[in-house]
Amino acid sequence: MPPEITDTTGTLLFGQPLPSTGQRPVHEQVAAIAQAAPDQIALHADGTGVTYAGLHDQASRIAARLAAAGAGPGSRVGVLAGPCAGMVPAVLGVLQAGAAYVPVDPAQPAERIARLLGGAGLSAVLTAGPAEAPAGLSVPVLRAEDPFPGRPTSSVQVSPSDAAYLIHTSGSTGEPKAVLVGHGQLTASTQARQLVYPGQAVFLLVSPLAFDSSVAGLWGTLTTGGRLVVASADEVRDPARLADLIAAQQVTRLLCIPSLYSVLLDAAERAGLGVLGSLDTVIVAGEPLPQALADRHFALRPGTVLVNEYGPTEATVWASYQRFEHAAPVTVGAPVPGVNLYVLGEDLQPVPRGTAGELFIGGAGVSCGYAGDPEATSRAFLSDPFAPGPAHRMYRSGDLVRCTPEGTLEFLGRRDQQVKIRGHRIELGAVEAALRTVPGVEDAVVLANPGLTQLTAFVVGRPELTAADVRDAAARMLPEVSVPRQVRILGAFPLTTNGKADRLQLAALAETPAGEPAAGQVTGTDLTAKVTAAWAEVLKTTDIPAEVNFFDLGGHSLTMFQLQDALEKHTGIRPPVVALFQHTTVAAQAAMLSDVTQESDLSRRNRRIAARRARAGQSDQGNPA
């Protein structure tokens, strides 16, 4: 439904009001479905299906174990779990115990995991799947899959103001901020999702729990009686396997970042677009939707709805959306139900329609603020003068937008140094602060490339400092997505007239090649040279040492798909993406491809020998002794 515009400027946008009924917490809604349709499949993960009754029983037993360990109403429970069957009953069990879940991605560096868990005020930590908690925690550590001999417990009653979850985002000081979301906000956000996406979906979950789009998949699916399909880490890494999973499970709805959807379309074109035939809705979020991708979607999948969602973690996952049923100009759309969007100037007054302004978000989804940081909360969460009634707040997003004549919003960028790289919000200042702690680094400037796909770090430091030193240290301190792809060591930064680092000159430098091949660069076999050429094409650098990890040179999970294509072009062999994640240096990949070539040659030789023997046998049968 289009927003109702009530001001003279046309830049105060009010979403459809939420119904006054159906405001139960999400875990109570899931329990109601378990009672009404116990045998309905709720979850498919690790190759098995789990019914709603089975999911509710597992969650209830986890809640009982948490209660026995002293975690309950008002407490927080860390959840350390990758994509697996145990992660869903784990978070559901935390909510049933009356606690708030604090998800942490086990793929993060160990130091960061320990810092996040140690600073979250936890009463317990739950692990699921192969994830293991770091040593030295002062709270009980429980495994979600372990049996509980006692009886499952009933859900603890919670109020809308009680905390449901905390998700960490990047902070400008280098320390992560914990966004606190209450049950009232989670229920409102989920209720809006039920209105925009009615029916029972088969939803493919590709987001880690620590990424807030997982909230949309989990509760938007399980509160409607849908089926949640959890993709494994290897399936998310390999778009061909992801496409096969969609076909095998007849997935109807998908939410992912646009760059992942782009490589999924690549895989589907290679395998045949029929592998995506079950999809009726594709939702993209987390990074800007390129117009070219929207156009390509409808060229390849004209019967599938495309939805572009926008929203910060502080607004409980989403704040606006645009629904496409055919190719059209891309915007971030209009408010979701229960949300108000205001385009304001520096004076916090509405700007005229068509004029750029900062986006402020009001309504039922505005979160409680930053846990343990009242100063940051007061800066970002302001009193809302445009909403009816007292005690309403609005969130200052820092995003610049412009309202179109149709009443939708165009995203124009950030007003500060915050960027989104592959759907992850990154404070460039936080990355710079981390790099300045590296021994030998005197100063650092970090920039995002124009396509918002990678970071480049410029570092001034001691003469003995190397780019590898900086990358290695960054990889130990920062999430993978925050580690700069390129590191340039400079004698000094170019300066502006007021004496600050000239970011425009550095941005131009970032687009130039890093230099000629360095001493010690790989040489040797023709296959090694071809692998090196493929890496150079993908990483946009000529400095490719033989034994340096692909990720230490700035590669990431999405560029691994590009490397797969480049290796096929340069070597004639298309290795599985999973094999590339297992062999992450030029030398290892060249050896792996050599083995593949030898196995292929041996297989062809064995087939020729078998064929000759078969012909000889037929000849012998025709000439009896």
MIMAR-632422 format. One line per 3 residues: number of its first residue (from 0); their letters; for each residue y, z, x of C-alpha. Coordinates in nm, 4 decimals, padded with zeros to 6 digits. Layout:
! residues N
NUM> A> Y:Z:X  ...
! end
This chain:
! residues 625
0> MPP> 00.0000:00.0000:00.0000  00.3412:-00.0870:00.1484  00.5682:00.2062:00.2262
3> EIT> 00.8405:00.3229:-00.0090  01.1810:00.2828:00.1569  01.4308:00.5378:00.0292
6> DTT> 01.7280:00.5250:00.2697  02.0143:00.2779:00.3007  01.9159:00.1739:00.6541
9> GTL> 01.5574:00.0923:00.5618  01.4197:00.2742:00.8648  01.2868:00.5886:00.6978
12> LFG> 00.9359:00.4872:00.5933  00.7219:00.7088:00.3692  00.3482:00.6592:00.3333
15> QPL> 00.1510:00.6810:00.0115  00.1189:01.0474:-00.0965  -00.2201:01.2058:-00.0400
18> PST> -00.4128:01.3275:-00.3445  -00.3696:01.6970:-00.4140  -00.7473:01.7415:-00.4523
21> GQR> -01.0291:01.6982:-00.2025  -00.8659:01.9056:00.0692  -01.1864:02.0704:00.1933
24> PVH> -01.2397:02.0968:00.5706  -01.4415:01.8119:00.7159  -01.7494:02.0205:00.7992
27> EQV> -01.7677:02.1389:00.4377  -01.7509:01.7783:00.3200  -02.0428:01.6910:00.5498
30> AAI> -02.2394:01.9902:00.4180  -02.1837:01.8707:00.0605  -02.3308:01.5291:00.1459
33> AQA> -02.6279:01.6970:00.3159  -02.6941:01.8811:-00.0087  -02.6452:01.5782:-00.2350
36> APD> -02.8265:01.3185:-00.0199  -03.0391:01.5085:00.2333  -03.2605:01.2130:00.3302
39> QIA> -02.9742:00.9722:00.3939  -02.9400:00.8728:00.7605  -02.6274:01.0265:00.9105
42> LHA> -02.6654:00.9459:01.2758  -02.8388:00.6996:01.5048  -02.8393:00.7833:01.8750
45> DGT> -03.0803:00.7723:02.1676  -03.3022:00.5354:01.9703  -03.3645:00.7719:01.6789
48> GVT> -03.2157:00.8406:01.3377  -03.1133:01.1800:01.2022  -03.0753:01.2550:00.8317
51> YAG> -02.7840:01.4450:00.6829  -03.0181:01.7370:00.6171  -03.1391:01.7305:00.9768
54> LHD> -02.7851:01.7083:01.1128  -02.6678:01.9971:00.8959  -02.9672:02.2089:00.9998
57> QAS> -02.9076:02.1427:01.3719  -02.5384:02.2238:01.3360  -02.6135:02.5438:01.1437
60> RIA> -02.8504:02.6628:01.4158  -02.5906:02.5879:01.6830  -02.3367:02.7839:01.4786
63> ARL> -02.5785:03.0779:01.4670  -02.6273:03.0652:01.8451  -02.2514:03.0553:01.8989
66> AAA> -02.2056:03.3541:01.6702  -02.4725:03.5445:01.8633  -02.2860:03.4607:02.1861
69> GAG> -01.9611:03.5992:02.0453  -01.7887:03.2717:01.9485  -01.6517:03.2557:01.5957
72> PGS> -01.3316:03.2393:01.3914  -01.0244:03.2053:01.6097  -01.2206:03.1238:01.9257
75> RVG> -01.2528:02.7995:02.1212  -01.5743:02.6390:02.2415  -01.5869:02.3790:02.5168
78> VLA> -01.8112:02.0804:02.4458  -01.9285:01.8951:02.7548  -02.1213:01.5926:02.6335
81> GPC> -02.1453:01.2218:02.6960  -02.2648:00.9812:02.4265  -02.5924:01.1272:02.2982
84> AGM> -02.7559:01.2567:01.9806  -02.6740:01.6182:02.0649  -02.2964:01.5765:02.0786
87> VPA> -02.2533:01.5298:01.7025  -02.4342:01.8469:01.5846  -02.2588:02.0274:01.8708
90> VLG> -01.9050:01.9650:01.7412  -02.0184:02.0099:01.3804  -02.1797:02.3424:01.4739
93> VLQ> -01.8598:02.4634:01.6398  -01.6642:02.3936:01.3210  -01.9314:02.5629:01.1073
96> AGA> -01.8958:02.8711:01.3286  -01.5247:02.8790:01.2439  -01.4228:02.7951:01.6026
99> AYV> -01.2267:02.5027:01.7475  -01.4023:02.2519:01.9708  -01.2530:02.1496:02.3065
102> PVD> -01.4211:01.8272:02.4221  -01.4336:01.7459:02.7936  -01.5756:01.4201:02.9266
105> PAQ> -01.8547:01.4900:03.1802  -01.7646:01.1623:03.3539  -01.4405:01.3208:03.4793
108> PAE> -01.4185:01.4498:03.8384  -01.5852:01.7888:03.8795  -01.2599:01.9564:03.9849
111> RIA> -01.0856:01.8368:03.6687  -01.3745:01.9494:03.4451  -01.3650:02.2969:03.5979
114> RLL> -00.9857:02.3123:03.5568  -00.9930:02.2025:03.1923  -01.2738:02.4388:03.0938
117> GGA> -01.1337:02.7259:03.2953  -00.7863:02.6998:03.1458  -00.8682:02.6477:02.7783
120> GLS> -00.9295:03.0101:02.6775  -01.2912:02.9434:02.5816  -01.5413:03.1872:02.4335
123> AVL> -01.8414:02.9643:02.5164  -01.9358:02.6194:02.6442  -02.1827:02.3841:02.4756
126> TAG> -02.3498:02.1056:02.6725  -02.5471:01.8163:02.5285  -02.7641:01.5451:02.6802
129> PAE> -02.7714:01.5315:03.0613  -02.4275:01.6936:03.1005  -02.4186:02.0169:03.3013
132> APA> -02.1436:02.2759:03.3067  -01.9837:02.3528:03.6436  -02.0895:02.6690:03.8207
135> GLS> -01.8754:02.9779:03.8061  -01.7761:02.9790:03.4385  -01.7192:03.3286:03.3028
138> VPV> -01.8358:03.2459:02.9482  -02.1820:03.1785:02.8006  -02.3136:02.8248:02.8490
141> LRA> -02.5482:02.6960:02.5771  -02.7386:02.3689:02.5413  -02.7030:02.2033:02.2022
144> EDP> -03.0650:02.0824:02.2072  -03.2248:02.4206:02.2857  -03.4171:02.5779:01.9950
147> FPG> -03.2802:02.8819:01.8148  -03.5508:03.1156:01.6845  -03.3254:03.2793:01.4260
150> RPT> -03.2187:03.1510:01.0876  -02.9332:02.9005:01.0560  -02.6085:03.0453:00.9253
153> SSV> -02.3769:02.9310:00.6493  -02.0402:02.7830:00.7409  -01.7587:03.0265:00.8059
156> QVS> -01.4629:02.9754:00.5754  -01.1505:02.8451:00.7450  -00.7900:02.7954:00.6345
159> PSD> -00.5740:02.4820:00.6855  -00.3810:02.6628:00.9596  -00.6933:02.7480:01.1618
162> AAY> -00.7555:02.5347:01.4723  -01.0154:02.2584:01.4435  -01.0001:02.1053:01.7915
165> LIH> -00.7956:02.0756:02.1115  -00.7711:01.7489:02.3023  -00.6115:01.7255:02.6444
168> TSG> -00.3504:01.4614:02.7219  -00.1648:01.3813:03.0409  00.1368:01.5974:03.1178
171> STG> 00.4472:01.4925:03.3098  00.4107:01.7845:03.5516  00.0619:01.6789:03.6558
174> EPK> -00.1091:01.9437:03.4424  -00.2823:01.8271:03.1218  -00.1425:01.9348:02.7861
177> AVL> -00.3788:02.0622:02.5157  -00.2858:01.9265:02.1726  -00.3880:02.1766:01.9055
180> VGH> -00.4953:02.0239:01.5721  -00.5539:02.2428:01.2699  -00.7989:02.1949:00.9851
183> GQL> -00.5137:02.0994:00.7533  -00.4059:01.8132:00.9785  -00.7645:01.6972:01.0418
186> TAS> -00.8410:01.6981:00.6703  -00.5222:01.5042:00.5895  -00.5893:01.2431:00.8596
189> TQA> -00.9484:01.2018:00.7401  -00.8427:01.1813:00.3759  -00.5974:00.9031:00.4678
192> RQL> -00.8806:00.7201:00.6426  -01.0972:00.7471:00.3332  -00.8168:00.5826:00.1311
195> VYP> -00.7521:00.3002:00.3777  -01.1223:00.2366:00.4517  -01.3153:00.3179:00.1321
198> GQA> -01.6926:00.3116:00.1065  -01.9797:00.4112:00.3326  -01.9643:00.2328:00.6660
201> VFL> -02.2131:00.1879:00.9450  -01.9682:00.2850:01.2184  -02.0162:00.2121:01.5892
204> LVS> -01.8817:00.4994:01.8006  -01.7833:00.3878:02.1514  -01.5185:00.6543:02.2257
207> PLA> -01.5976:00.9687:02.4278  -01.5473:01.2975:02.2434  -01.2503:01.3736:02.4679
210> FDS> -01.0736:01.0600:02.3419  -00.9066:01.1270:02.0068  -01.0286:00.8047:01.8433
213> SVA> -01.3708:00.9753:01.8334  -01.2206:01.1941:01.5589  -01.1724:00.8853:01.3434
216> GLW> -01.5313:00.7719:01.3912  -01.6945:01.1118:01.3504  -01.5199:01.2513:01.0464
219> GTL> -01.4144:00.9252:00.8830  -01.7827:00.8284:00.8700  -01.9694:01.1535:00.8084
222> TTG> -01.7399:01.2770:00.5269  -01.8148:00.9627:00.3239  -02.1930:00.9546:00.3647
225> GRL> -02.1836:00.6684:00.6142  -02.4016:00.6202:00.9200  -02.2677:00.6881:01.2692
228> VVA> -02.4182:00.4747:01.5473  -02.3530:00.6261:01.8906  -02.3452:00.3684:02.1698
231> SAD> -02.4871:00.4848:02.5031  -02.2775:00.4722:02.8189  -02.4753:00.1722:02.9435
234> EVR> -02.4224:-00.0111:02.6153  -02.0470:00.0483:02.6276  -02.0458:-00.0798:02.9859
237> DPA> -02.2355:-00.3986:02.8963  -02.0789:-00.5991:02.6105  -02.3962:-00.8062:02.5702
240> RLA> -02.5967:-00.4898:02.4983  -02.3195:-00.3639:02.2716  -02.3372:-00.6853:02.0707
243> DLI> -02.7154:-00.6470:02.0458  -02.6701:-00.2895:01.9186  -02.4292:-00.4113:01.6497
246> AAQ> -02.6857:-00.6667:01.5368  -02.9825:-00.4289:01.5526  -02.8092:-00.1514:01.3568
249> QVT> -02.6182:-00.3872:01.1251  -02.2905:-00.2178:01.2123  -02.0169:-00.2859:00.9576
252> RLL> -01.7176:-00.1146:01.1195  -01.5999:-00.0858:01.4783  -01.3035:00.0897:01.6412
255> CIP> -01.2206:00.0219:02.0062  -00.9359:-00.0672:02.2374  -00.8315:-00.4361:02.2293
258> SLY> -00.9465:-00.5036:02.5864  -01.3010:-00.3904:02.4997  -01.3007:-00.6030:02.1840
261> SVL> -01.1949:-00.9038:02.3930  -01.4977:-00.8780:02.6249  -01.7213:-00.8109:02.3233
264> LDA> -01.6059:-01.1451:02.1784  -01.6831:-01.3048:02.5165  -02.0394:-01.1702:02.4986
267> AER> -02.0785:-01.2793:02.1369  -01.9686:-01.6324:02.2204  -02.2355:-01.6491:02.4921
270> AGL> -02.5096:-01.5019:02.2712  -02.4032:-01.6664:01.9452  -02.1442:-01.5230:01.7094
273> GVL> -02.4187:-01.4259:01.4668  -02.4709:-01.1034:01.6646  -02.1447:-00.9777:01.5111
276> GSL> -02.2315:-01.1083:01.1651  -02.2662:-00.7623:01.0055  -01.9090:-00.6566:01.0912
279> DTV> -01.6718:-00.6550:00.7959  -01.3911:-00.4595:00.9674  -01.2779:-00.4411:01.3299
282> IVA> -01.0190:-00.1742:01.4123  -00.8276:-00.1850:01.7402  -00.6143:00.0997:01.8702
285> GEP> -00.5101:00.2805:02.1864  -00.3213:-00.0037:02.3526  -00.1014:-00.2940:02.2339
288> LPQ> -00.2864:-00.5672:02.0448  -00.2112:-00.9035:02.2115  -00.1178:-01.1777:01.9676
291> ALA> -00.3635:-01.4089:02.1433  -00.6523:-01.1700:02.0708  -00.5577:-01.1421:01.7028
294> DRH> -00.5475:-01.5227:01.6782  -00.8793:-01.5522:01.8613  -01.0413:-01.2999:01.6276
297> FAL> -00.9682:-01.5141:01.3226  -01.0675:-01.8342:01.5012  -01.4111:-01.6834:01.5711
300> RPG> -01.4558:-01.4297:01.2877  -01.2432:-01.5574:00.9939  -01.4253:-01.3422:00.7378
303> TVL> -01.3827:-01.0139:00.9234  -01.0805:-00.7934:00.8557  -00.8805:-00.6917:01.1631
306> VNE> -00.6779:-00.3680:01.1583  -00.4273:-00.2651:01.4242  -00.3784:00.1137:01.4320
309> YGP> -00.1104:00.3128:01.6114  -00.0743:00.6862:01.6634  -00.0477:00.9553:01.9283
312> TEA> -00.2850:01.2502:01.9608  00.0001:01.4736:01.8407  -00.0101:01.2996:01.5012
315> TVW> -00.3869:01.3510:01.4574  -00.5170:01.0144:01.5728  -00.3096:00.7674:01.3712
318> ASY> 00.0289:00.7242:01.2080  00.0562:00.3553:01.1117  -00.1638:00.0527:01.0610
321> QRF> -00.1474:-00.3186:00.9908  -00.4321:-00.4878:00.8081  -00.4911:-00.8566:00.8850
324> EHA> -00.7022:-01.0815:00.6657  -00.5786:-01.3926:00.8467  -00.3781:-01.4671:01.1599
327> APV> -00.0223:-01.3296:01.1420  00.2432:-01.1860:01.3757  00.1246:-00.8580:01.5263
330> TVG> 00.3044:-00.5311:01.4493  00.1851:-00.1702:01.4321  00.2373:-00.1855:01.0576
333> APV> 00.3457:00.0746:00.8039  00.2720:00.4476:00.7596  -00.0775:00.5658:00.6767
336> PGV> -00.1088:00.7793:00.3609  00.0556:01.1175:00.4017  00.2672:01.0099:00.7015
339> NLY> 00.6431:00.9525:00.7322  00.7900:00.7318:01.0055  01.1543:00.7489:01.1115
342> VLG> 01.3335:00.5077:01.3477  01.6196:00.7134:01.4906  01.8974:00.6765:01.7440
345> EDL> 02.0136:00.9179:02.0133  02.1987:01.1144:01.7433  01.8687:01.1585:01.5520
348> QPV> 02.0061:00.9517:01.2645  01.8375:00.6399:01.1194  01.9310:00.3152:01.2944
351> PRG> 01.9909:-00.0080:01.0959  01.6858:-00.2188:01.0215  01.6240:-00.4638:01.3059
354> TAG> 01.7739:-00.2282:01.5646  01.5589:-00.0612:01.8291  01.5194:00.3136:01.8004
357> ELF> 01.2814:00.5949:01.8877  00.9919:00.6586:01.6522  00.9603:01.0071:01.5013
360> IGG> 00.6523:01.0968:01.2992  00.6461:01.3390:01.0076  00.4005:01.4297:00.7371
363> AGV> 00.0680:01.6005:00.6953  -00.0863:01.4844:01.0230  00.1706:01.6316:01.2628
366> SCG> -00.0289:01.8666:01.4854  00.0384:02.2316:01.5671  00.1807:02.1514:01.9119
369> YAG> 00.0654:02.2228:02.2669  -00.1595:02.5241:02.3095  -00.0058:02.7815:02.5406
372> DPE> 00.3102:02.5785:02.6025  00.5843:02.6759:02.3557  00.8562:02.5119:02.5666
375> ATS> 00.6909:02.1682:02.5602  00.6145:02.2175:02.1901  00.9775:02.2908:02.1066
378> RAF> 01.0930:01.9789:02.2923  00.8535:01.7428:02.1154  00.8173:01.8980:01.7682
381> LSD> 01.1470:01.9216:01.5788  01.2527:02.0306:01.2323  01.2223:01.7357:00.9928
384> PFA> 01.5489:01.6876:00.8010  01.4200:01.3874:00.6062  01.1138:01.5409:00.4391
387> PGP> 01.1506:01.7203:00.1058  01.0991:02.0958:00.1132  01.1306:02.3525:00.3929
390> AHR> 00.9274:02.4131:00.7084  00.8430:02.0480:00.7808  00.8298:01.9183:01.1372
393> MYR> 00.8445:01.5776:01.3001  00.7019:01.4677:01.6338  00.9200:01.2868:01.8861
396> SGD> 00.6865:01.0106:02.0056  00.8939:00.8656:02.2911  00.7968:00.5163:02.1668
399> LVR> 01.0636:00.2547:02.1001  01.0167:00.0475:01.7853  01.2080:-00.1899:01.5590
402> CTP> 01.1695:-00.2179:01.1826  01.1067:-00.5726:01.0576  01.2495:-00.7159:00.7344
405> EGT> 00.9035:-00.6639:00.5788  00.9133:-00.2895:00.6493  00.6629:-00.2875:00.9361
408> LEF> 00.7226:-00.1643:01.2897  00.7258:-00.3629:01.6124  00.6241:-00.1620:01.9189
411> LGR> 00.8734:-00.2202:02.2028  00.7493:00.0174:02.4747  00.8165:00.3656:02.6095
414> RDQ> 01.1463:00.5422:02.6632  01.0049:00.7448:02.9533  00.7415:00.6980:03.2224
417> QVK> 00.4422:00.7253:02.9929  00.2106:00.4255:02.9630  -00.1259:00.3507:02.8060
420> IRG> -00.3899:00.2011:03.0324  -00.7032:00.0810:02.8502  -00.6211:00.3140:02.5627
423> HRI> -00.5649:00.6247:02.7750  -00.2194:00.7812:02.7746  -00.0983:00.8313:03.1313
426> ELG> 00.2155:00.9996:03.2587  00.3146:00.8073:03.5713  00.4949:01.1203:03.6892
429> AVE> 00.1690:01.3153:03.6690  -00.0101:01.0608:03.8896  00.2814:01.0659:04.1343
432> AAL> 00.2736:01.4469:04.1424  -00.0988:01.4412:04.2197  -00.0566:01.1860:04.5010
435> RTV> 00.2164:01.3972:04.6623  -00.0417:01.6724:04.7154  -00.2607:01.4443:04.9300
438> PGV> -00.2434:01.5462:05.2978  -00.0211:01.3011:05.4841  00.1646:01.1756:05.1744
441> EDA> 00.5384:01.2406:05.1792  00.6361:01.0626:04.8563  00.4782:00.8402:04.5916
444> VVL> 00.5859:00.5982:04.3189  00.3331:00.4709:04.0652  00.3859:00.1643:03.8456
447> ANP> 00.1862:-00.0061:03.5715  00.1443:-00.3816:03.5796  00.3043:-00.5918:03.3004
450> GLT> -00.0250:-00.6193:03.1114  -00.0803:-00.2404:03.1168  -00.4274:-00.2795:03.2680
453> QLT> -00.3862:-00.1146:03.6090  -00.1723:00.1115:03.8256  -00.0286:00.0448:04.1707
456> AFV> 00.0772:00.3328:04.3962  00.3403:00.2992:04.6662  00.3164:00.5781:04.9206
459> VGR> 00.5334:00.6880:05.2106  00.3353:00.8967:05.4576  00.2287:00.9730:05.8106
462> PEL> 00.1276:00.6796:06.0357  -00.2420:00.7706:06.0295  -00.2551:00.7656:05.6473
465> TAA> -00.4694:00.4876:05.4968  -00.4967:00.3462:05.1463  -00.8616:00.4564:05.1374
468> DVR> -00.7561:00.8157:05.2107  -00.5171:00.8115:04.9162  -00.7661:00.6462:04.6811
471> DAA> -01.0444:00.8885:04.7733  -00.8208:01.1899:04.7161  -00.6906:01.0489:04.3858
474> ARM> -01.0449:00.9873:04.2645  -01.1320:01.3535:04.3242  -00.8293:01.4817:04.1308
477> LPE> -00.7649:01.2339:03.8509  -00.9555:01.0662:03.5672  -01.0853:00.7231:03.6653
480> VSV> -00.8279:00.5423:03.4517  -00.5425:00.7245:03.6325  -00.6595:00.6290:03.9829
483> PRQ> -00.4333:00.3465:04.1118  -00.6117:00.0169:04.1618  -00.3912:-00.0673:04.4576
486> VRI> -00.2357:00.1664:04.7131  00.0427:00.0306:04.9356  00.1513:00.2352:05.2382
489> LGA> 00.5214:00.1825:05.3128  00.7522:00.3073:05.5829  01.0188:00.3815:05.3210
492> FPL> 01.0960:00.2956:04.9621  01.3619:00.0379:04.8759  01.6516:00.2293:04.7194
495> TTN> 01.8935:00.1681:04.4347  02.2680:00.2170:04.4814  02.2338:00.5811:04.3697
498> GKA> 01.9683:00.6521:04.6322  01.6578:00.6518:04.4081  01.3400:00.4496:04.4668
501> DRL> 01.4032:00.0971:04.3367  01.1206:00.0507:04.0894  01.2212:-00.3087:04.0133
504> QLA> 01.1767:-00.4108:04.3766  00.8490:-00.2207:04.3952  00.7273:-00.3907:04.0754
507> ALA> 00.7963:-00.7295:04.2355  00.6098:-00.6192:04.5483  00.3138:-00.5077:04.3351
510> ETP> 00.2679:-00.8663:04.2130  00.2350:-01.0048:04.5693  -00.0979:-01.0180:04.7569
513> AGE> -00.1761:-00.7155:04.9705  -00.2027:-00.9269:05.2861  -00.4449:-01.1265:05.4928
516> PAA> -00.8054:-01.0085:05.5331  -00.8105:-00.6856:05.7301  -01.0037:-00.6328:06.0494
519> GQV> -01.3616:-00.5485:05.9698  -01.3638:-00.7422:05.6422  -01.7053:-00.8672:05.5450
522> TGT> -01.8394:-01.1837:05.6999  -02.1889:-01.3080:05.7463  -02.4250:-01.4618:05.4967
525> DLT> -02.3159:-01.7239:05.2503  -02.4158:-01.4955:04.9599  -02.2052:-01.2098:05.0967
528> AKV> -01.9086:-01.4433:05.1304  -01.9541:-01.5561:04.7708  -01.9695:-01.1963:04.6451
531> TAA> -01.6539:-01.1214:04.8458  -01.4800:-01.4192:04.6870  -01.5753:-01.2933:04.3406
534> WAE> -01.4340:-00.9466:04.4175  -01.1134:-01.0964:04.5572  -01.0688:-01.3011:04.2396
537> VLK> -01.1103:-00.9988:04.0116  -00.9265:-00.7366:04.2181  -00.6425:-00.9714:04.3217
540> TTD> -00.6599:-00.8702:04.6870  -00.7944:-01.0199:05.0083  -00.8739:-00.6819:05.1671
543> IPA> -01.2399:-00.6370:05.0663  -01.4381:-00.4137:05.3070  -01.8146:-00.4453:05.2847
546> EVN> -01.8976:-00.0822:05.2184  -01.6112:00.0308:04.9933  -01.6893:00.1204:04.6327
549> FFD> -01.5614:-00.1243:04.3678  -01.3924:00.1609:04.1820  -01.2221:00.2885:04.4983
552> LGG> -01.0622:-00.0556:04.5343  -00.9164:-00.0234:04.1854  -01.1935:-00.1653:03.9697
555> HSL> -01.2810:-00.0055:03.6385  -01.5341:-00.0452:03.3604  -01.3559:-00.3385:03.1955
558> TMF> -01.2980:-00.5302:03.5210  -01.6724:-00.4968:03.5802  -01.7175:-00.7475:03.2956
561> QLQ> -01.4799:-00.9841:03.4759  -01.6776:-00.9334:03.7961  -01.9953:-01.0320:03.6143
564> DAL> -01.8295:-01.3627:03.5161  -01.6875:-01.4161:03.8652  -02.0253:-01.3531:04.0328
567> EKH> -02.1892:-01.6066:03.8026  -01.9203:-01.8614:03.8937  -01.9442:-01.8027:04.2696
570> TGI> -02.3184:-01.7370:04.3125  -02.4833:-01.9026:04.0133  -02.6461:-01.5689:03.9206
573> RPP> -02.5326:-01.3537:03.6278  -02.6469:-00.9978:03.7052  -02.6661:-00.7354:03.4281
576> VVA> -02.3559:-00.5183:03.4060  -02.5718:-00.2060:03.4412  -02.6976:-00.3387:03.7765
579> LFQ> -02.3372:-00.3805:03.8912  -02.2646:-00.0185:03.8049  -02.5683:00.0766:04.0151
582> HTT> -02.4666:-00.1425:04.3121  -02.0961:-00.0896:04.3663  -02.0212:-00.2343:04.7117
585> VAA> -02.0123:-00.5943:04.8315  -02.3035:-00.5289:05.0648  -02.5138:-00.3676:04.7907
588> QAA> -02.4404:-00.6429:04.5408  -02.5172:-00.9155:04.7949  -02.8519:-00.7461:04.8720
591> MLS> -02.9250:-00.7061:04.5016  -02.8504:-01.0731:04.4326  -03.0577:-01.1728:04.7343
594> DVT> -03.3522:-00.9789:04.5898  -03.2999:-01.1517:04.2554  -03.2968:-01.4911:04.4304
597> QES> -03.6131:-01.4104:04.6279  -03.7900:-01.2825:04.3167  -03.6881:-01.5993:04.1351
600> DLS> -03.8131:-01.8155:04.4244  -04.1388:-01.6170:04.4388  -04.1809:-01.6460:04.0639
603> RRN> -04.1322:-02.0228:04.0793  -04.3778:-02.0433:04.3738  -04.6385:-01.8381:04.1850
606> RRI> -04.5967:-02.0562:03.8776  -04.6517:-02.3694:04.0879  -04.9664:-02.2178:04.2473
609> AAR> -05.0997:-02.1130:03.9069  -05.0360:-02.4595:03.7685  -05.2179:-02.6242:04.0615
612> RAR> -05.5137:-02.3871:04.0179  -05.5250:-02.4585:03.6473  -05.5291:-02.8332:03.7118
615> AGQ> -05.7984:-02.7838:03.9773  -06.0079:-02.5788:03.7357  -05.9823:-02.8484:03.4710
618> SDQ> -06.0880:-03.1060:03.7307  -06.3907:-02.8958:03.8364  -06.4957:-02.8628:03.4720
621> GNP> -06.5055:-03.2404:03.4498  -06.7371:-03.2706:03.7579  -07.0495:-03.0550:03.7105
624> A> -07.2433:-02.9682:04.0251
! end
